[in-house]
Amino acid sequence: MSDAPEATSAPTVPRIRLASGLEISRALTGLWQIADMERHGTTLDVGAGARAMERYVEAGLTTFDMADHYGSAEVVCGHYRATRGQRAPVETLTKWVPKPGPVGMDDVRAAVDLACDRLRTDRLDLLQFHTWTYDDPAWIDALDHLAELQREGRIGGLGLTNVDTAHLKMALDSGIPVVTDQVSFSLLDRRAAHGLTRLCDQRGVHVLAYGTLAGGLLTDRWLGRPEPTWDDEATPWSLNKYRRFIEQVGGWAAYQAVLRAARNVADRHDASIANVATRAILDTPGVGGVIIGARLGESEHVDDTLRTFAIELSAEDHAELSAAIAGLSPVPGDCGDEYRKPPFLTASGDLSHHLDALPAPYPVASLPGGRRVVTTGTTWETIAGYARAVRDGATVHVSGTTANHRERLVGGGDAASQTHFVLDKIEGTLRSLGASLDDVIRTRIFVADEADVEAISRAHGARLGHVLPVNTLVLAGLVGDQLKVEIEAEARLPDAG
């Protein structure tokens, strides 16, 4: 069966409230592909792009998702707002993706000012922040600065993008007012369903799901087709990216089984595969909206997107989809890991078009005898005269580390969040000395309250369970009333090179 016929009357696009004064349509139009359209040096005609947006707005699809690096997407939306926004307002959700390294308030203000200039507004509807690594606490600094600008009225809602469950929880437990987390979530990529959506549902945060149609691969167009020969240069970025997901979940045959199941469900509703794939994600508790990509002025799927809201999937439908999904291999890791560790499930298959380098989080100094040391700038390092970590040949010793960062306690009063931040800090010191968590051979955990032992142990297991270091855990009095945990570690590299 091909795509369903046109509906006789367009259903109303449902909306959802993200923050005070910010309500969006549950189907968002994603503008990442503007960057792809411009990747060979051409620039999208701003006026034509703004005119192409009108078709979406007239249909009730008033919310557009973009980023500072999506080519001229922000400029196009700014032109729309300036020329048509009073007549037909839109919601523009953008992102800030800074290069890794220290982030000061001046950097944050400059980023917000630039986005406001491009979007022709004094206040960003929603700013979503991306970090390339958690082992550098600069990402916490950036969020603190963004929260301050939100209090000043420059930002409406504050969101995250490609942040996993543990670190979203850490941000929330630290008092950062996050309202969204934009992550990949589809019938093929189920990572968000393994904890993130539940956390969001519990904490009043909304998942904004992208990749729901896998760059167009979860549509009728690909049902029954043999796998093509991919050409990285000629293939659109969206297909290049999501065919890597297909490789991870079991290959073309496994993917086709999911398409067939979605087609069976679609037949029962006189709908398209895209409708079913989108509706299935929208039905997940904790999901606020789905992002459906568009190539403004080249192709649009407005009518088919609207049909999504005319169908309601039954328990039988969800069961058939779940049975097909069960035949897939899971995408490795948690949400956003594809931008932080192999396999890099990006358009290029690596981070070469995103990053030039990943600087060390902490300064390293050399001492007589060949030892190298890392300091993290805490008050107690100066008072007591010690280093955060020392590398001596192939061995790295890391001092007892808590969740203190500058003047704040990261993770608030939550033991698991404190533990994850402590392990992030240890990971950052190790990376600064040429090692990693994979090299850890021993940890010692000091716990203030016996009631927190399980939560702390589970966090330790989530980060180091694949390494299986020697471990000792003891109950101990910690210096600091709110401190839940302190951890020291020892790592051994394969050689001293």
C-alpha positions as CSV (number, residue, x, y, z in Angstrom):
1,M,0.0,0.0,0.0
2,S,1.3,3.5,-0.9
3,D,0.9,6.6,1.1
4,A,-2.7,7.2,2.2
5,P,-4.9,9.5,0.2
6,E,-5.5,13.1,1.2
7,A,-7.7,13.5,4.3
8,T,-10.9,15.4,3.6
9,S,-10.4,17.8,6.5
10,A,-7.1,18.5,8.3
11,P,-7.1,17.6,12.0
12,T,-6.2,20.2,14.5
13,V,-2.5,20.1,15.5
14,P,-2.4,19.6,19.3
15,R,-0.2,21.9,21.4
16,I,1.7,21.5,24.6
17,R,3.0,24.0,27.2
18,L,6.7,23.8,27.8
19,A,7.2,26.9,30.1
20,S,5.5,30.0,31.1
21,G,4.4,31.8,28.0
22,L,5.7,29.1,25.7
23,E,3.3,26.7,24.0
24,I,4.3,24.7,20.9
25,S,2.8,22.4,18.4
26,R,3.4,18.7,19.1
27,A,4.8,18.2,15.6
28,L,7.8,20.5,15.1
29,T,9.4,21.3,11.8
30,G,13.1,20.7,11.9
31,L,15.4,22.8,9.8
32,W,18.7,20.9,10.1
33,Q,18.5,20.1,6.4
34,I,19.0,23.7,5.5
35,A,22.7,23.1,6.5
36,D,22.7,20.2,4.1
37,M,21.1,22.2,1.3
38,E,23.9,24.8,1.8
39,R,26.8,22.4,2.3
40,H,28.3,23.0,-1.1
41,G,28.5,26.8,-0.7
42,T,25.1,27.8,-1.9
43,T,22.9,29.9,0.4
44,L,19.1,29.5,0.7
45,D,17.2,32.5,-0.5
46,V,15.9,34.0,2.7
47,G,12.7,35.4,1.3
48,A,11.9,32.1,-0.4
49,G,12.6,30.2,2.7
50,A,10.3,32.4,4.7
51,R,7.6,32.0,2.1
52,A,8.0,28.2,2.4
53,M,7.4,28.4,6.1
54,E,3.9,29.8,5.5
55,R,2.5,26.5,4.3
56,Y,3.4,25.0,7.7
57,V,2.1,27.9,9.7
58,E,-1.2,27.9,7.9
59,A,-1.6,24.2,8.7
60,G,-1.1,24.8,12.4
61,L,2.6,23.6,12.4
62,T,3.8,26.8,13.9
63,T,6.9,25.5,15.7
64,F,10.3,25.4,14.1
65,D,13.5,23.8,15.5
66,M,16.9,25.1,14.4
67,A,20.4,25.7,15.8
68,D,23.3,28.1,15.5
69,H,25.0,25.7,13.0
70,Y,22.0,24.8,10.8
71,G,23.2,27.0,8.0
72,S,21.0,30.1,7.6
73,A,18.0,28.6,9.4
74,E,17.9,31.2,12.1
75,V,18.2,34.0,9.5
76,V,15.3,32.6,7.5
77,C,13.1,32.3,10.6
78,G,14.1,35.8,11.6
79,H,13.0,37.1,8.2
80,Y,9.7,35.3,8.6
81,R,9.2,36.9,12.0
82,A,10.0,40.4,10.7
83,T,7.8,40.2,7.7
84,R,4.9,37.9,8.7
85,G,5.2,37.3,12.4
86,Q,2.6,39.8,13.6
87,R,0.1,38.2,11.3
88,A,1.0,34.6,12.0
89,P,3.3,34.1,15.0
90,V,5.6,31.2,15.2
91,E,7.7,29.5,17.9
92,T,11.4,29.4,17.1
93,L,13.4,26.8,19.1
94,T,17.1,27.1,18.7
95,K,20.3,25.6,20.0
96,W,23.7,26.7,21.2
97,V,26.5,24.2,20.5
98,P,29.8,25.8,21.7
99,K,33.2,24.4,21.1
100,P,34.5,22.4,24.1
101,G,36.5,24.3,26.7
102,P,35.9,27.0,29.4
103,V,32.6,28.9,29.1
104,G,32.2,32.4,30.7
105,M,29.3,34.7,31.0
106,D,30.7,36.8,28.1
107,D,30.6,33.7,25.8
108,V,27.0,33.0,26.8
109,R,25.8,36.5,26.3
110,A,27.5,36.6,22.9
111,A,25.8,33.4,21.8
112,V,22.4,34.6,23.0
113,D,22.9,38.1,21.3
114,L,23.8,36.4,18.0
115,A,20.8,34.1,18.1
116,C,18.5,37.1,19.0
117,D,20.0,39.2,16.1
118,R,19.5,36.4,13.6
119,L,15.9,35.7,14.8
120,R,15.1,39.4,15.1
121,T,13.9,39.1,18.7
122,D,14.9,40.4,22.1
123,R,14.0,37.1,23.8
124,L,14.6,33.5,22.6
125,D,11.6,31.2,22.9
126,L,13.7,28.2,23.9
127,L,17.4,27.8,23.9
128,Q,18.7,24.2,23.9
129,F,22.3,23.6,25.1
130,H,24.6,20.9,23.8
131,T,27.8,19.8,25.4
132,W,30.5,17.6,23.8
133,T,31.7,16.1,27.0
134,Y,30.6,15.7,30.6
135,D,34.0,15.3,32.1
136,D,34.7,19.0,31.8
137,P,32.4,20.9,34.3
138,A,32.3,23.8,31.9
139,W,28.9,22.5,30.8
140,I,27.6,23.1,34.3
141,D,29.1,26.6,34.2
142,A,27.3,27.3,30.9
143,L,24.0,26.2,32.2
144,D,24.4,28.4,35.3
145,H,25.1,31.4,33.0
146,L,22.1,30.5,30.8
147,A,19.8,30.3,33.8
148,E,21.0,33.7,34.8
149,L,20.1,35.1,31.4
150,Q,16.8,33.4,31.7
151,R,16.1,35.3,34.9
152,E,17.1,38.5,33.1
153,G,14.4,37.7,30.5
154,R,16.6,37.0,27.5
155,I,15.5,33.3,27.3
156,G,12.0,31.9,27.7
157,G,12.6,28.2,28.2
158,L,16.0,26.5,28.9
159,G,16.5,23.1,27.2
160,L,19.2,20.5,26.6
161,T,20.0,18.5,23.5
162,N,21.6,15.0,23.3
163,V,21.9,14.8,27.1
164,D,21.6,11.3,28.7
165,T,19.4,10.3,31.6
166,A,22.0,10.6,34.3
167,H,23.1,14.1,33.3
168,L,19.6,15.4,32.8
169,K,18.8,14.2,36.3
170,M,22.1,15.8,37.5
171,A,21.1,19.2,36.0
172,L,17.6,19.0,37.5
173,D,19.0,17.9,40.9
174,S,21.4,20.9,40.8
175,G,18.4,23.3,40.5
176,I,18.9,24.1,36.8
177,P,15.4,24.9,35.4
178,V,15.5,22.6,32.3
179,V,12.2,22.1,30.5
180,T,13.2,20.0,27.5
181,D,15.7,17.4,26.3
182,Q,16.0,16.9,22.6
183,V,17.2,13.4,21.7
184,S,17.0,10.8,19.0
185,F,14.0,8.5,19.5
186,S,12.3,6.3,16.9
187,L,11.1,2.8,16.2
188,L,14.7,2.0,15.5
189,D,16.5,4.0,18.3
190,R,14.9,3.0,21.6
191,R,17.5,4.5,24.0
192,A,15.1,7.2,25.3
193,A,12.7,4.5,26.4
194,H,15.2,3.0,28.8
195,G,14.9,5.7,31.5
196,L,14.9,9.1,29.9
197,T,11.2,9.3,29.1
198,R,10.3,8.0,32.5
199,L,12.5,10.6,34.2
200,C,11.0,13.4,32.1
201,D,7.5,12.2,32.9
202,Q,8.2,12.2,36.6
203,R,9.9,15.6,36.6
204,G,7.7,17.6,34.3
205,V,10.4,17.8,31.5
206,H,9.4,17.1,27.9
207,V,11.4,15.0,25.4
208,L,11.6,16.6,22.0
209,A,12.2,13.6,19.7
210,Y,14.2,13.9,16.5
211,G,15.1,11.2,14.1
212,T,11.6,9.9,14.5
213,L,11.4,9.1,10.7
214,A,15.1,8.3,10.6
215,G,15.8,10.9,7.9
216,G,13.0,9.5,5.8
217,L,13.9,5.9,6.1
218,L,10.9,5.1,8.2
219,T,8.5,5.9,5.4
220,D,6.7,3.9,2.6
221,R,9.3,5.0,0.1
222,W,11.8,2.4,1.5
223,L,9.5,-0.5,2.1
224,G,10.6,-3.6,0.2
225,R,13.5,-1.8,-1.5
226,P,17.0,-3.4,-1.5
227,E,19.7,-1.5,0.3
228,P,21.3,1.1,-2.0
229,T,25.0,1.7,-2.4
230,W,25.7,4.7,-0.2
231,D,27.8,7.6,-1.4
232,D,28.7,9.8,1.5
233,E,29.3,12.8,-0.8
234,A,26.1,12.5,-2.8
235,T,23.7,11.2,-0.2
236,P,21.8,13.7,1.9
237,W,23.2,14.1,5.4
238,S,20.0,12.7,7.0
239,L,20.2,9.4,5.1
240,N,23.9,9.2,5.7
241,K,23.3,9.6,9.5
242,Y,20.4,7.2,9.9
243,R,21.6,4.4,7.7
244,R,24.4,4.1,10.3
245,F,21.6,3.5,12.9
246,I,20.3,0.7,10.6
247,E,23.7,-0.9,10.6
248,Q,23.8,-0.8,14.4
249,V,20.3,-2.3,14.9
250,G,20.9,-5.4,12.8
251,G,21.1,-4.3,9.2
252,W,18.7,-3.9,6.3
253,A,16.7,-7.1,6.9
254,A,16.0,-6.2,10.5
255,Y,15.0,-2.7,9.5
256,Q,12.7,-4.0,6.8
257,A,10.9,-6.1,9.4
258,V,10.0,-3.0,11.3
259,L,8.8,-1.3,8.2
260,R,6.5,-4.2,7.4
261,A,5.1,-4.1,10.9
262,A,4.5,-0.4,10.6
263,R,2.8,-0.9,7.2
264,N,0.5,-3.5,8.7
265,V,-0.5,-1.1,11.4
266,A,-0.9,1.7,8.9
267,D,-3.2,-0.5,6.8
268,R,-5.6,-0.7,9.7
269,H,-5.8,3.1,9.9
270,D,-5.7,4.1,6.2
271,A,-2.4,5.9,7.1
272,S,1.2,6.0,6.1
273,I,4.2,4.4,7.7
274,A,5.4,7.9,8.7
275,N,2.1,8.5,10.5
276,V,2.5,5.3,12.5
277,A,6.2,5.9,13.3
278,T,5.4,9.4,14.5
279,R,2.3,8.5,16.5
280,A,4.1,5.7,18.3
281,I,6.6,8.1,19.7
282,L,4.0,10.8,20.5
283,D,2.1,8.2,22.5
284,T,5.1,7.7,24.8
285,P,4.7,9.3,28.3
286,G,7.3,12.1,28.7
287,V,7.4,13.0,25.0
288,G,6.3,16.5,24.3
289,G,6.7,16.6,20.6
290,V,8.4,15.1,17.6
291,I,10.6,16.9,15.1
292,I,10.0,16.2,11.4
293,G,12.7,17.5,9.1
294,A,11.9,19.7,6.1
295,R,13.8,20.9,3.1
296,L,12.2,24.4,2.8
297,G,11.2,25.1,-0.8
298,E,12.2,21.7,-2.0
299,S,9.9,19.1,-0.4
300,E,7.2,19.2,2.2
301,H,5.1,16.6,3.9
302,V,2.5,18.9,5.7
303,D,-0.6,16.9,4.7
304,D,0.9,13.6,5.7
305,T,2.2,15.0,9.0
306,L,-1.4,16.3,9.8
307,R,-2.8,12.8,9.3
308,T,-0.7,11.6,12.3
309,F,-3.2,13.4,14.5
310,A,-6.2,11.7,12.9
311,I,-5.2,8.2,14.0
312,E,-5.1,6.5,17.4
313,L,-3.0,3.4,17.8
314,S,-4.5,0.5,19.7
315,A,-2.9,-1.9,22.1
316,E,-2.8,-4.4,19.3
317,D,-1.0,-1.9,17.1
318,H,1.6,-1.1,19.8
319,A,2.1,-4.9,20.4
320,E,2.8,-5.5,16.7
321,L,5.3,-2.7,16.6
322,S,7.0,-3.9,19.9
323,A,7.3,-7.5,18.5
324,A,9.2,-6.1,15.4
325,I,11.3,-3.9,17.5
326,A,12.3,-6.8,19.7
327,G,14.1,-8.3,16.7
328,L,16.5,-5.4,16.6
329,S,19.9,-5.1,18.3
330,P,19.9,-2.1,20.6
331,V,21.6,1.1,19.6
332,P,24.6,1.2,22.1
333,G,24.8,3.6,25.0
334,D,22.4,6.2,26.2
335,C,20.9,9.2,24.4
336,G,23.5,11.5,22.8
337,D,26.4,9.0,23.2
338,E,26.7,9.0,19.4
339,Y,28.3,12.5,19.7
340,R,30.7,11.6,22.5
341,K,32.0,8.1,21.8
342,P,32.2,5.4,19.1
343,P,30.3,4.4,17.2
344,F,29.8,8.0,16.0
345,L,26.4,7.8,14.4
346,T,26.7,11.1,12.6
347,A,26.3,12.2,9.0
348,S,30.1,11.7,8.5
349,G,30.6,8.8,10.8
350,D,32.9,10.8,13.1
351,L,33.1,14.2,14.6
352,S,35.4,15.8,12.0
353,H,32.7,18.2,10.8
354,H,31.9,19.2,14.4
355,L,35.2,19.4,16.3
356,D,38.8,20.3,15.7
357,A,40.0,19.0,19.1
358,L,38.8,18.1,22.5
359,P,41.0,20.0,25.0
360,A,41.9,18.6,28.4
361,P,39.5,19.7,31.1
362,Y,42.2,20.5,33.7
363,P,45.7,22.0,33.7
364,V,48.7,19.6,33.9
365,A,52.0,20.4,35.5
366,S,55.3,18.4,35.4
367,L,57.3,17.8,38.6
368,P,60.8,16.6,39.1
369,G,61.2,12.9,38.6
370,G,58.9,12.8,35.7
371,R,55.6,12.9,37.6
372,R,52.7,14.9,36.2
373,V,49.9,16.4,38.3
374,V,46.4,17.8,37.7
375,T,44.7,20.4,39.8
376,T,41.1,21.4,39.6
377,G,41.2,24.6,41.5
378,T,39.3,23.6,44.7
379,T,40.0,25.5,47.9
380,W,41.1,22.3,49.7
381,E,43.8,21.5,47.1
382,T,45.5,24.8,48.0
383,I,44.9,24.6,51.8
384,A,46.1,21.0,52.2
385,G,48.7,21.1,49.4
386,Y,47.7,18.1,47.3
387,A,46.9,17.4,43.6
388,R,43.7,16.1,42.3
389,A,45.6,13.4,40.4
390,V,49.2,12.3,39.9
391,R,50.6,10.3,37.0
392,D,53.7,8.4,37.8
393,G,54.8,6.3,34.8
394,A,51.8,4.2,33.8
395,T,49.9,4.7,37.0
396,V,47.5,7.5,37.8
397,H,46.3,8.1,41.4
398,V,43.2,10.3,41.9
399,S,42.6,11.9,45.3
400,G,39.3,11.6,47.1
401,T,36.8,13.6,45.0
402,T,33.4,15.0,45.9
403,A,30.7,16.8,44.0
404,N,31.9,20.3,44.8
405,H,32.5,22.6,41.8
406,R,33.4,26.2,42.5
407,E,30.7,27.5,44.9
408,R,28.1,24.9,44.1
409,L,27.4,21.3,45.0
410,V,26.5,19.6,41.8
411,G,23.7,17.1,42.1
412,G,22.1,18.8,45.0
413,G,21.1,16.4,47.7
414,D,20.8,13.4,45.4
415,A,23.3,10.7,46.0
416,A,23.3,9.2,42.5
417,S,23.7,12.6,40.8
418,Q,26.6,13.5,43.1
419,T,28.2,10.1,42.3
420,H,27.9,10.7,38.5
421,F,29.5,14.1,38.8
422,V,32.3,12.8,41.0
423,L,33.0,10.1,38.3
424,D,32.8,12.8,35.6
425,K,35.4,14.8,37.5
426,I,37.6,11.7,37.9
427,E,37.2,11.0,34.2
428,G,38.3,14.5,33.4
429,T,41.4,14.3,35.5
430,L,42.3,11.0,33.9
431,R,41.8,12.3,30.4
432,S,44.0,15.3,31.2
433,L,46.8,12.8,32.0
434,G,46.2,10.6,29.0
435,A,44.1,7.9,30.7
436,S,40.4,7.1,30.9
437,L,37.8,5.4,33.0
438,D,38.6,2.2,31.0
439,D,42.0,2.2,32.7
440,V,40.7,2.3,36.3
441,I,41.8,-0.7,38.3
442,R,40.6,0.4,41.8
443,T,38.1,2.6,43.4
444,R,37.4,3.4,47.1
445,I,34.0,4.9,47.9
446,F,33.2,6.7,51.1
447,V,29.5,7.1,51.9
448,A,28.0,9.4,54.5
449,D,24.6,7.7,54.9
450,E,24.0,4.0,54.6
451,A,20.6,4.7,53.0
452,D,22.5,6.0,49.9
453,V,24.7,2.9,49.4
454,E,22.5,1.3,46.7
455,A,22.0,4.5,44.7
456,I,25.7,5.2,44.8
457,S,26.6,1.7,43.9
458,R,24.3,1.6,40.9
459,A,25.8,4.8,39.6
460,H,29.3,3.4,40.0
461,G,28.2,0.2,38.2
462,A,26.6,2.2,35.4
463,R,29.9,4.0,34.7
464,L,32.5,1.3,35.6
465,G,30.6,-2.0,35.4
466,H,32.2,-2.8,32.1
467,V,35.7,-2.3,33.6
468,L,35.2,-4.2,36.9
469,P,37.8,-2.4,39.0
470,V,38.6,-3.6,42.5
471,N,36.4,-1.7,44.9
472,T,36.0,-0.9,48.6
473,L,33.0,0.9,50.0
474,V,32.9,2.2,53.6
475,L,30.6,4.4,55.7
476,A,32.5,7.4,56.8
477,G,32.0,11.0,58.1
478,L,32.5,13.4,55.2
479,V,33.6,17.0,55.5
480,G,30.5,18.9,54.3
481,D,27.0,18.5,55.6
482,Q,25.4,17.9,52.2
483,L,28.1,15.6,50.8
484,K,26.8,12.2,50.1
485,V,29.9,10.5,48.6
486,E,33.6,10.8,48.0
487,I,35.6,8.5,45.6
488,E,39.2,8.0,45.0
489,A,40.6,6.0,42.1
490,E,43.7,4.3,40.7
491,A,44.3,3.8,37.0
492,R,46.9,1.8,35.1
493,L,47.7,2.4,31.5
494,P,49.0,-0.4,29.3
495,D,52.4,1.3,29.2
496,A,54.0,4.6,30.2
497,G,54.2,6.0,26.7
